[in-house]
Each structure stands twice: as C-alpha cells, then as structure tokens.
Amino acid sequence: MNIYFACSITGGREFESVYQAIVRALADEDHETPTAHLAESGVGESEAVIPPNEVYERDTEWIRACDALIAEVSVPSHGVGYEIGFALGLGKPVLALYQQGRKVSKMISGNPDPNLSLKSYQAPGDAIRIMRVFLAEIK
C-alpha cells in the first residue's frame, strides 16, 4: 500500500524515534512511504530550503496518491493537522497516533469522520501494533 506518513517537523521532534520506528515498520512490510524521509534526523534543515509552494504541491500530490495517511500527533503541528483534514476531505482513511497522556487538538479528537481513527499508545511497539491492525482493516 502507499502510505503517507505525517509527523511534526518544525513543531518539535521529541518523538523522532517513534517516527523512525513507524517508518521502519512500514518499510519492513513493503509499504511505499513517500514521506519516509520526514522521520530522519536533520529533516528540518533539508526541508527548510524547499520553497513553501513546492512543499504544498509535493505533499498534496502524495496525499492524493496514497491509500491511507498515518500521523503521529503527540506534538502539535499545523502542517500535520492540515494534512489530516486534506486526506479526510479526499475520503482517505486516516490513523492519528499519540502517546497516552498527551493532549490532542479537539479538532482531531472531536472529529466524527468515520475515516478517522485516533488511537493512543504507551510505547513505540504499541503504535506499530495499532498501525498494523489499522492497515489490515482497510486493505
């Protein structure tokens, strides 16, 4: 499957190891993930040199082409929120993962869209297990 992975870049990278674990699990299961590079250390610097309009065009095209969007939302991010809304507007299934105990925007937690699944996890392994169930259900 083609999976768009969304995570915070400029809002904070404290969950970078979780991002990397999710992307690694997607790759291990042969999913195409055009945004895998967003989990890499130093991505902020490499993305900073790309003009905003190019990022928008690239990312919205990737969302249009994906089968599903998986987002790690433990760190607030305008971009991730926008990507989730954009994907839902296209009728794409979306999984939003967050570390248990973290606050999540009410625009996400209160969204009744049946294509949105919001799930908490305790450890990265839990997030991966939740992701696998989500992907199996939408296959």
N, C-alpha and C positions, 0 to 999 in steps of 0.2 A: 504494500500500500504506500501511497505518497502521503507523508505526514508533515504538516507544518508545525514546527516546534517554536513556541513563543516563550520568551523569558526577559527579565529586566536587563537592560544594558546600562543606561545612564542613571537609573533609579537606585542602583545598588547591586552588588554582586555577591552578597554574603551566602547565597545558595548556589554558587557556581559549581560546587562539587555535585550537587543534586542534578543540576542541568546536565553535567557531563555524564552522570550515571544513566540518566534517561536517554540521552542521545546514543550512548554506547549500547544500551539495551535495544533501541530501535535498529541500530546497525547490525547487531548480532542476530536479529530476527529478519534481516534483509529488507527492512522498510527503507524507502527512499525518503531522505530528510534534507531538503534543500537548505534549511536553516541550521544544520548541524554546527556550522562554524560559530554560531552565536553562543555556544556553550564553552568555547575555547577561552583561555586566559588571554587578556590583551585585546579582546574583540572591540572594546570601546575605541581604541586608537585606530584600528583598521576601518571601523565603520565611520569614524569621525571625518574621514577625508572624502566620503561619498556624499555628493550633494543631496539635500533632503528630497527633492523631487525624484531623483533616481532611486533612493531607498523606497519611497512610496510606490513608484511604478513597479519596481522589482518585487517588493513584498506582497502587494495586492495581486500581482500576477501569480505568484507562488500560492497564495491562498485560493485563488480561483481554480488552480490546477490540483489542489490537494484533495485527498479523500476525507481527511479529518484534521482538526487542529488540536494539539495538546499544549497547554500553557501551564507554566509554573508561576503561580500568582502570590507567593508568600511576600514578595517585595512589591509594593505599589509601583505601577508603571503605566503612564499614559498610553504608550505605544501598544503594550500588551492588551490593555482594555479595548483600544480601538480595533486591534486585530481580532479579538474575540467577537466584538459586535459586527465587524465586517463579515467574518465567517458565518455567524448565525444569520445575518441578512441574506447570505447566499444559500442557506439551508444546510450548511455543513455541520456534522457532529463535532462537538467541542467538549474536551475534558479539561477542566481547570483544577489543578492540584495545588494544595497549600499545606504547609506544615501545621499540624494540630496546635492550636493555641494562638495562631497568628490571626490578626484581623484582616478580613477580606472586604473589599468595597461592597456596599449594599447594592450597587448596580449589577454586580455579579451574583452575590448571594440571594438577592431578591428577584432575579430574572426567572420568569416561569417558562421560558422557551424549552420545549421538550427535547431539543437537540443539545442543550447544555447540561453537563454533568459536573457538579462541584464536589470534590472529594478531598478530605484531609488525610494526611499520613503522618506517621511518627518518625520513620527512618527512610532513607532512600530506597531500600529494598521494598518497603510497603508501597511507595509511589510507583515503583516498577510493576509490582503485582497488580495494583489498581489499573495501571495503564494497559497491561496485558488483557485483563478482563474487559475493559472498555473496547479495545481493538477487536477482540473475539466477538463481542456483541454486535459490532457494526459491520463485520465482514460480510 
